[in-house]
Amino acid sequence: MGLLSLIIFLPIVAALLILILPIKWSATYKYIALLFTAIQLLISGYLYQQFDTVKSGIDAVGGYQFVEQIPWIRLSLGNIGNLEIDYFLGLDGISLPLVVLSTFVMLMAVGASWNTRKSPKGYFALLMILNMAVMGIFSALDFFLFYVFYEIMLLPLYFLIGIWGGTRREYAAIKFFIYTLFGSVFMLLIIVGLYFSVINPSSGAFTFNMLTMMNPDHYIEGAFFSPDSLSTIFGLSTRLVGFVVLFFAFAIKVPIVPLHTWLPDAHVEAPTPISIILAGILLKIGGYGIIRICYGIFPDIAAQTNWWIGLIGVISIIYGALNALSQKDLKRMIAYSSVSHMGFVLLGIASLTAEGISGAMFQMISHGFLSAALFFLVGVLYDRVHDRYIYHFRGLASIMPKYTGFVAVVFFASLGLPGFSAFIGEAFVIIGAFNAESIGSELPRWMAIAGSIGILLSAAYFLWTLQRMFFGQTRLKGGDDWASKLVDLDGREQLILFPTVALALILGIFPFLVFDKMNATILNFATIIQHYIG
């Protein structure tokens, strides 16, 4: 078993152990989950350190490293041909940082679940199944395998929100499930269409191999999604329809406006650890799917539609920021800030420039651990007084100085203050969007300016919240009762938060730690797409 398989299936071993152990040993469940996620993080760190940024690597396939490819399903279809599905895994400069991020955020989520009392056996088992699915999504290079992991991810999230969530948990869980399932059903249709459009040159069989789908030379002449196909759907080319359907399937996860409405409800009702996973990992699956699949398989359509994708990104940036500015619930405010910050990812991708796409990837990494920290901080407050209403708190700095310090640093990091990681991501996105015209792209410079306005708005809602809740004379809705419950951060909470603050500073000062791993992949990726401009 390779290291990627180990990362993917270690959580299943943990889930089985948790399910086998009797209820009387329920205190051990969290330690099992912690141990296995810690091992995952160590393995992903080793993969990151071993990743070859110059050479393709001894075991590399098409620029991918740590590759594992095993025949999985082989079936003769008679006159139609042969079916070929592989257990095919690999990492490149795009997927590698997201795997490391996911193991880090999952470890945070386990730490945030430490005091879970309700049905711990089911909770930690579902958390580990979710862990497995996420790792599989970022590692899979066979579209069928990718789709299997993608669908598996939905079930544990549905139950984790629907059982362990807040008062409106059933509504939030169903809304999340329907939105995501709606996109994935149509995604399946495109996957099938792509499958019957490409041939594996070595075996002559139809294949779900994503690397084969990314190579225009491997398409059957005149096939449904072939680059030379004249087929249309409702008067639109089939490749355009395929791109749009896949884009919206992943855009639901990003989420873009107006497909974002599930996110605030899911965040507000989800328990803190699941909010951490939703913001830190799930939203990145949407951005990863757009880059890896939409742009990777349909680069010609990506070059034609980048104006619209940039516009959607700008709308999400401004709309999300304005909504965050108007919120009174702290958790909902942070949820809308995620909509705004993920809009920068779309804007960077739409630029089609190496700097813009690099900025989009950096933004996903930065937002991943910073949003996880933000939701953890909200959870700390909610666990103590079961309230998140911004106007019910004032002067928290005098009674929770450590907590205030962490909030201030994470707020400043999230709003894009120079010296922190978010500044690097957003700055490169703006630079890429501004320079898009230099490569012949139709992305106008006013979109870069509009994105900059989003940064100003994020400063407004973060600073306003910081001023309103933490400074001035202490005034709490619950009076002395709340004051006695609002104890400062304990050692476990500080241990969870400190690495996120450290990462925000380290990557803000030394961004090459991420850029070096991504650079070769993104340059090649941008070159392929730019070939189709004009």
PEVENNOR-V565889 format. One record per residue. N is the residue number from 0. PSI is psi in whole degrees, -180 to 180 (* if undefined). OMEGA is omega in whole degrees, -180 to 180 (999 if undefined). NEAR is the number of other C-alpha atoms within 10 Angstrom. Layout:
n = (N | N)
psi = (PSI | PSI)
omega = (OMEGA | OMEGA)
near = (NEAR | NEAR)
This chain:
n = (0 | 1 | 2 | 3 | 4 | 5 | 6 | 7 | 8 | 9 | 10 | 11 | 12 | 13 | 14 | 15 | 16 | 17 | 18 | 19 | 20 | 21 | 22 | 23 | 24 | 25 | 26 | 27 | 28 | 29 | 30 | 31 | 32 | 33 | 34 | 35 | 36 | 37 | 38 | 39 | 40 | 41 | 42 | 43 | 44 | 45 | 46 | 47 | 48 | 49 | 50 | 51 | 52 | 53 | 54 | 55 | 56 | 57 | 58 | 59 | 60 | 61 | 62 | 63 | 64 | 65 | 66 | 67 | 68 | 69 | 70 | 71 | 72 | 73 | 74 | 75 | 76 | 77 | 78 | 79 | 80 | 81 | 82 | 83 | 84 | 85 | 86 | 87 | 88 | 89 | 90 | 91 | 92 | 93 | 94 | 95 | 96 | 97 | 98 | 99 | 100 | 101 | 102 | 103 | 104 | 105 | 106 | 107 | 108 | 109 | 110 | 111 | 112 | 113 | 114 | 115 | 116 | 117 | 118 | 119 | 120 | 121 | 122 | 123 | 124 | 125 | 126 | 127 | 128 | 129 | 130 | 131 | 132 | 133 | 134 | 135 | 136 | 137 | 138 | 139 | 140 | 141 | 142 | 143 | 144 | 145 | 146 | 147 | 148 | 149 | 150 | 151 | 152 | 153 | 154 | 155 | 156 | 157 | 158 | 159 | 160 | 161 | 162 | 163 | 164 | 165 | 166 | 167 | 168 | 169 | 170 | 171 | 172 | 173 | 174 | 175 | 176 | 177 | 178 | 179 | 180 | 181 | 182 | 183 | 184 | 185 | 186 | 187 | 188 | 189 | 190 | 191 | 192 | 193 | 194 | 195 | 196 | 197 | 198 | 199 | 200 | 201 | 202 | 203 | 204 | 205 | 206 | 207 | 208 | 209 | 210 | 211 | 212 | 213 | 214 | 215 | 216 | 217 | 218 | 219 | 220 | 221 | 222 | 223 | 224 | 225 | 226 | 227 | 228 | 229 | 230 | 231 | 232 | 233 | 234 | 235 | 236 | 237 | 238 | 239 | 240 | 241 | 242 | 243 | 244 | 245 | 246 | 247 | 248 | 249 | 250 | 251 | 252 | 253 | 254 | 255 | 256 | 257 | 258 | 259 | 260 | 261 | 262 | 263 | 264 | 265 | 266 | 267 | 268 | 269 | 270 | 271 | 272 | 273 | 274 | 275 | 276 | 277 | 278 | 279 | 280 | 281 | 282 | 283 | 284 | 285 | 286 | 287 | 288 | 289 | 290 | 291 | 292 | 293 | 294 | 295 | 296 | 297 | 298 | 299 | 300 | 301 | 302 | 303 | 304 | 305 | 306 | 307 | 308 | 309 | 310 | 311 | 312 | 313 | 314 | 315 | 316 | 317 | 318 | 319 | 320 | 321 | 322 | 323 | 324 | 325 | 326 | 327 | 328 | 329 | 330 | 331 | 332 | 333 | 334 | 335 | 336 | 337 | 338 | 339 | 340 | 341 | 342 | 343 | 344 | 345 | 346 | 347 | 348 | 349 | 350 | 351 | 352 | 353 | 354 | 355 | 356 | 357 | 358 | 359 | 360 | 361 | 362 | 363 | 364 | 365 | 366 | 367 | 368 | 369 | 370 | 371 | 372 | 373 | 374 | 375 | 376 | 377 | 378 | 379 | 380 | 381 | 382 | 383 | 384 | 385 | 386 | 387 | 388 | 389 | 390 | 391 | 392 | 393 | 394 | 395 | 396 | 397 | 398 | 399 | 400 | 401 | 402 | 403 | 404 | 405 | 406 | 407 | 408 | 409 | 410 | 411 | 412 | 413 | 414 | 415 | 416 | 417 | 418 | 419 | 420 | 421 | 422 | 423 | 424 | 425 | 426 | 427 | 428 | 429 | 430 | 431 | 432 | 433 | 434 | 435 | 436 | 437 | 438 | 439 | 440 | 441 | 442 | 443 | 444 | 445 | 446 | 447 | 448 | 449 | 450 | 451 | 452 | 453 | 454 | 455 | 456 | 457 | 458 | 459 | 460 | 461 | 462 | 463 | 464 | 465 | 466 | 467 | 468 | 469 | 470 | 471 | 472 | 473 | 474 | 475 | 476 | 477 | 478 | 479 | 480 | 481 | 482 | 483 | 484 | 485 | 486 | 487 | 488 | 489 | 490 | 491 | 492 | 493 | 494 | 495 | 496 | 497 | 498 | 499 | 500 | 501 | 502 | 503 | 504 | 505 | 506 | 507 | 508 | 509 | 510 | 511 | 512 | 513 | 514 | 515 | 516 | 517 | 518 | 519 | 520 | 521 | 522 | 523 | 524 | 525 | 526 | 527 | 528 | 529 | 530 | 531 | 532 | 533)
psi = (130 | 171 | -34 | -43 | -38 | -45 | -40 | -43 | -6 | -43 | -30 | -39 | -43 | -44 | -42 | -43 | -44 | -41 | -33 | -39 | 139 | 162 | -32 | -17 | 25 | -25 | -19 | -14 | -45 | -31 | -36 | -48 | -42 | -45 | -47 | -36 | -32 | -40 | -42 | -47 | -40 | -42 | -43 | -36 | -38 | -44 | -40 | -42 | -34 | -11 | 129 | 111 | -11 | -58 | 166 | -17 | 146 | -42 | 24 | 148 | 113 | 33 | -5 | 145 | 166 | 38 | 138 | 122 | 115 | 131 | 133 | -61 | 126 | 127 | 133 | 131 | 21 | -129 | -21 | -40 | -157 | 146 | 138 | 117 | 129 | 151 | 96 | 114 | 153 | 160 | 144 | -168 | -12 | -45 | -31 | -52 | -31 | -32 | -45 | -45 | -44 | -42 | -36 | -47 | -37 | -39 | -40 | -43 | -39 | -43 | -38 | -16 | 9 | -34 | 19 | 126 | -28 | 116 | 64 | -31 | -52 | -39 | -53 | -31 | -44 | -38 | -39 | -36 | -42 | -42 | -48 | -46 | -42 | -45 | -38 | -38 | -45 | -16 | -22 | 136 | 4 | 126 | -37 | -44 | -42 | -46 | -37 | -49 | -38 | -42 | -38 | -36 | -33 | -41 | -52 | -36 | -41 | -47 | -37 | -35 | -45 | -26 | -43 | 8 | -166 | -159 | -32 | 35 | -37 | -43 | -46 | -41 | -43 | -41 | -45 | -45 | -44 | -45 | -50 | -41 | -36 | -46 | -39 | -28 | -46 | -31 | -39 | -39 | -42 | -39 | -45 | -42 | -41 | -39 | -42 | 8 | -13 | 154 | 134 | 115 | -25 | -32 | -18 | 13 | 155 | 145 | 153 | 7 | 118 | -30 | -37 | -41 | -26 | -10 | 112 | -20 | -14 | 6 | 144 | 133 | 125 | 4 | 169 | -49 | 16 | 143 | -25 | 11 | 141 | 6 | 147 | 157 | 119 | 36 | 0 | 147 | 146 | -34 | -38 | -44 | -43 | -44 | -48 | -44 | -47 | -39 | -48 | -30 | -43 | -30 | -27 | -36 | -27 | -50 | 155 | 160 | 129 | 22 | 23 | -6 | -21 | -28 | -52 | -41 | -45 | -42 | -44 | -40 | -23 | 148 | 159 | -46 | -35 | -34 | -39 | -43 | -42 | -50 | -40 | -29 | -51 | -43 | -31 | -27 | -38 | -49 | -41 | -42 | -40 | -45 | -54 | -44 | -57 | -53 | -32 | -40 | -30 | 58 | -31 | -41 | -35 | -40 | -29 | -28 | 8 | -28 | -45 | -39 | -40 | -40 | -43 | -40 | -44 | -44 | -43 | -40 | -51 | -47 | -45 | -41 | -42 | -39 | -40 | -38 | -26 | -1 | 149 | -19 | 124 | -40 | -39 | -35 | -44 | -34 | -45 | -30 | -31 | -39 | -44 | -47 | -33 | -18 | -32 | -33 | -46 | -42 | -42 | -42 | -42 | -22 | -27 | 12 | 154 | -40 | -37 | -44 | -38 | -42 | -39 | -44 | -44 | -38 | -40 | -43 | -50 | -48 | -30 | -54 | -27 | -42 | -35 | -42 | -42 | -47 | -31 | -41 | -39 | -41 | -36 | -47 | -45 | -37 | -29 | -42 | 1 | 47 | 141 | 9 | 119 | -40 | -8 | -1 | 143 | 142 | 29 | -22 | -32 | -22 | -17 | 68 | -40 | -45 | -44 | -40 | -46 | -42 | -46 | -46 | -45 | -37 | -48 | -38 | -42 | -30 | -2 | 33 | 134 | 141 | -14 | 162 | -38 | -32 | -42 | -49 | -50 | -39 | -43 | -34 | -47 | -42 | -45 | -43 | -37 | -32 | 3 | -36 | -24 | -20 | 10 | 8 | 152 | 4 | 116 | 157 | -19 | -24 | -37 | -40 | -41 | -38 | -37 | -35 | -36 | -35 | -41 | -41 | -37 | -37 | -38 | -50 | -30 | -45 | -37 | -43 | -42 | -45 | -44 | -42 | -29 | -18 | 169 | -175 | 136 | 127 | 115 | 142 | -40 | 3 | -140 | -31 | -44 | -41 | -36 | -27 | -24 | 66 | 155 | 174 | 138 | -179 | -41 | -44 | -40 | -36 | -35 | -41 | -33 | -45 | -32 | -42 | -42 | -43 | -41 | -39 | -45 | -47 | -23 | -31 | -34 | 66 | -17 | -21 | -30 | -45 | -38 | -36 | -30 | -23 | -52 | -42 | -46 | -36 | -45 | -42 | -48 | -38 | -41 | -47 | -42 | -22 | -28 | -3 | 132 | *)
omega = (179 | -178 | 178 | 176 | 179 | 178 | -176 | -169 | 172 | 178 | 178 | 175 | 178 | -180 | 179 | 177 | -180 | -179 | -179 | -177 | -179 | -178 | -178 | 177 | -175 | 180 | -178 | -175 | -177 | 179 | 176 | 179 | 180 | -178 | -176 | 177 | 176 | 177 | 176 | -179 | 179 | 180 | 180 | 176 | 177 | 178 | 180 | -178 | -177 | -177 | -176 | -176 | -177 | -179 | 178 | 178 | -178 | -177 | -177 | 175 | 179 | -179 | 179 | -180 | -177 | -173 | 173 | -179 | -179 | 175 | -175 | -179 | 175 | -176 | 177 | -180 | 178 | -177 | -178 | -177 | -180 | 178 | -176 | 175 | -178 | 164 | -168 | -179 | 175 | -180 | 171 | -177 | 177 | -175 | -177 | 180 | -179 | 174 | 178 | 177 | -176 | 179 | 179 | -178 | 178 | 177 | 175 | -178 | 177 | 177 | 179 | -179 | -170 | -176 | 179 | -179 | -175 | 176 | -176 | 180 | 180 | -177 | -176 | 176 | 178 | 179 | 180 | 176 | 176 | 177 | 179 | -177 | -179 | 179 | 179 | -180 | -177 | -176 | -172 | 175 | 171 | -172 | 178 | 178 | 176 | -178 | 178 | 178 | -179 | -180 | 178 | -179 | -174 | -173 | 178 | 178 | 179 | -178 | -180 | 176 | -173 | -178 | -174 | -177 | -177 | -172 | 180 | -174 | -179 | 179 | -178 | -179 | -180 | -180 | 177 | -176 | -178 | 179 | -176 | -180 | 178 | 180 | -175 | 177 | 179 | 175 | -180 | 179 | 179 | 179 | 180 | 178 | 178 | -180 | -179 | 180 | -176 | 179 | 173 | -175 | -178 | -177 | -178 | -178 | 169 | -175 | 174 | -179 | -176 | 178 | 176 | 179 | -179 | -179 | -177 | -180 | -176 | 178 | 176 | -177 | 178 | -180 | -171 | -178 | 178 | 178 | 179 | -177 | 176 | -179 | 179 | 172 | -176 | 178 | 179 | 179 | -177 | 179 | 176 | 179 | 179 | 179 | -177 | -179 | 179 | 180 | -178 | 176 | 178 | -179 | 175 | -179 | -172 | -10 | 177 | 171 | 13 | -178 | -172 | -166 | 177 | -170 | 180 | 180 | -179 | -180 | -177 | -176 | -178 | 172 | -175 | -179 | -179 | 172 | 178 | -179 | 179 | -177 | -173 | -175 | -171 | 179 | 180 | 176 | 176 | 179 | 178 | -180 | 179 | -179 | -173 | -170 | -178 | -178 | -178 | -177 | -178 | -177 | 180 | 179 | 177 | 179 | -180 | -171 | -172 | 178 | -179 | 179 | 175 | 179 | 178 | 178 | 179 | 179 | 180 | 179 | -175 | -178 | 179 | -179 | 179 | 177 | 177 | -179 | -176 | -175 | 176 | 176 | -174 | -178 | 178 | 177 | 180 | 177 | 179 | 176 | 177 | 176 | -179 | -176 | 178 | 173 | 177 | 178 | 179 | -180 | 179 | 178 | -177 | -179 | -178 | 178 | 180 | -179 | 179 | 179 | 175 | 177 | 178 | 178 | 180 | 178 | 178 | 179 | -178 | -180 | -179 | -177 | 179 | 178 | 176 | 178 | -180 | -179 | 175 | 179 | 176 | 180 | 177 | 180 | -177 | 179 | -176 | -175 | 178 | 179 | 179 | -175 | -172 | -176 | 180 | -178 | 172 | 176 | -179 | -178 | -176 | -178 | 178 | -174 | 179 | 179 | 179 | 179 | 179 | 178 | -178 | -178 | -179 | 176 | -179 | 177 | -176 | -179 | 174 | 178 | 178 | -176 | 178 | -172 | -177 | 178 | -179 | -179 | -178 | 180 | 180 | 176 | -180 | 178 | -180 | 179 | -179 | -178 | -176 | -179 | -178 | 178 | 179 | 179 | 180 | -179 | -176 | -177 | 179 | 177 | 176 | 179 | 179 | 176 | 178 | 177 | 177 | 177 | 177 | 180 | 179 | 176 | -179 | -175 | 177 | -179 | 178 | 180 | 179 | -180 | -175 | -172 | -167 | -177 | -176 | -179 | -178 | 177 | -176 | -180 | -178 | 177 | -176 | 179 | 177 | -179 | 180 | -179 | -176 | 178 | -176 | -177 | 175 | -176 | -180 | -179 | 178 | 179 | 178 | -174 | -174 | -180 | 179 | 177 | 179 | 179 | 180 | 179 | -176 | -179 | 176 | -179 | -179 | -177 | 180 | 179 | 176 | -176 | -178 | -180 | -175 | -163 | -176 | -180 | -176 | 176 | 179 | 180 | -179 | 180 | 180 | -178 | -178 | 177 | -176 | -180 | 179 | 999)
near = (6 | 10 | 16 | 23 | 19 | 14 | 25 | 20 | 20 | 19 | 28 | 21 | 17 | 24 | 25 | 13 | 16 | 26 | 16 | 10 | 13 | 10 | 14 | 7 | 10 | 16 | 13 | 15 | 23 | 21 | 16 | 19 | 26 | 22 | 14 | 20 | 26 | 18 | 17 | 28 | 21 | 16 | 18 | 24 | 19 | 13 | 20 | 18 | 11 | 12 | 20 | 19 | 16 | 10 | 10 | 16 | 15 | 9 | 12 | 17 | 17 | 10 | 18 | 23 | 22 | 21 | 22 | 22 | 13 | 10 | 10 | 11 | 10 | 12 | 11 | 11 | 10 | 7 | 6 | 10 | 14 | 16 | 17 | 22 | 20 | 21 | 18 | 22 | 24 | 24 | 26 | 25 | 24 | 22 | 21 | 24 | 24 | 25 | 27 | 21 | 23 | 27 | 25 | 24 | 28 | 29 | 24 | 28 | 24 | 25 | 20 | 21 | 21 | 16 | 11 | 15 | 12 | 10 | 12 | 20 | 23 | 17 | 22 | 24 | 24 | 22 | 25 | 26 | 24 | 24 | 25 | 24 | 24 | 26 | 23 | 26 | 26 | 27 | 28 | 26 | 26 | 22 | 25 | 23 | 21 | 22 | 18 | 14 | 21 | 19 | 15 | 17 | 21 | 17 | 14 | 20 | 22 | 21 | 19 | 22 | 25 | 22 | 18 | 20 | 22 | 16 | 12 | 15 | 24 | 19 | 16 | 24 | 23 | 17 | 18 | 22 | 17 | 13 | 17 | 20 | 15 | 13 | 19 | 21 | 12 | 15 | 21 | 16 | 14 | 19 | 17 | 14 | 16 | 26 | 25 | 21 | 23 | 29 | 24 | 17 | 13 | 6 | 10 | 13 | 22 | 22 | 26 | 28 | 24 | 22 | 17 | 20 | 26 | 19 | 13 | 15 | 14 | 16 | 26 | 18 | 14 | 13 | 18 | 23 | 30 | 22 | 20 | 14 | 17 | 14 | 15 | 14 | 11 | 7 | 8 | 11 | 17 | 22 | 25 | 18 | 18 | 24 | 25 | 17 | 20 | 23 | 23 | 22 | 25 | 26 | 25 | 25 | 24 | 29 | 26 | 26 | 20 | 12 | 15 | 20 | 17 | 21 | 25 | 19 | 20 | 29 | 26 | 24 | 24 | 27 | 23 | 26 | 25 | 28 | 28 | 28 | 26 | 25 | 27 | 30 | 27 | 21 | 24 | 28 | 22 | 21 | 26 | 22 | 21 | 24 | 23 | 18 | 20 | 22 | 25 | 20 | 24 | 23 | 24 | 21 | 22 | 28 | 22 | 17 | 17 | 21 | 19 | 15 | 21 | 27 | 19 | 18 | 28 | 28 | 23 | 30 | 33 | 24 | 21 | 28 | 28 | 20 | 17 | 27 | 21 | 12 | 18 | 15 | 17 | 20 | 28 | 23 | 24 | 26 | 28 | 27 | 29 | 27 | 30 | 31 | 30 | 26 | 32 | 34 | 29 | 29 | 35 | 34 | 30 | 31 | 34 | 30 | 29 | 25 | 26 | 32 | 29 | 28 | 29 | 32 | 32 | 27 | 27 | 28 | 24 | 27 | 27 | 27 | 26 | 27 | 28 | 26 | 27 | 25 | 25 | 25 | 21 | 17 | 21 | 19 | 18 | 17 | 14 | 15 | 15 | 11 | 17 | 19 | 16 | 17 | 15 | 16 | 20 | 21 | 19 | 23 | 19 | 14 | 16 | 16 | 15 | 15 | 22 | 22 | 13 | 20 | 21 | 17 | 15 | 22 | 23 | 21 | 23 | 26 | 24 | 21 | 17 | 15 | 17 | 27 | 28 | 28 | 25 | 24 | 30 | 27 | 23 | 23 | 34 | 26 | 18 | 28 | 31 | 21 | 21 | 24 | 16 | 10 | 14 | 12 | 21 | 20 | 24 | 17 | 17 | 12 | 21 | 24 | 14 | 16 | 29 | 19 | 16 | 25 | 23 | 13 | 22 | 26 | 20 | 17 | 23 | 23 | 15 | 12 | 21 | 21 | 14 | 17 | 21 | 24 | 16 | 13 | 11 | 16 | 17 | 17 | 14 | 14 | 12 | 11 | 11 | 15 | 18 | 12 | 13 | 18 | 15 | 19 | 19 | 10 | 8 | 11 | 17 | 14 | 13 | 18 | 23 | 12 | 15 | 24 | 20 | 12 | 17 | 24 | 19 | 15 | 22 | 23 | 15 | 15 | 17 | 12 | 12 | 18 | 18 | 14 | 21 | 22 | 19 | 19 | 19 | 22 | 15 | 12 | 21 | 21 | 13 | 17 | 20 | 19 | 12 | 13 | 18 | 11)
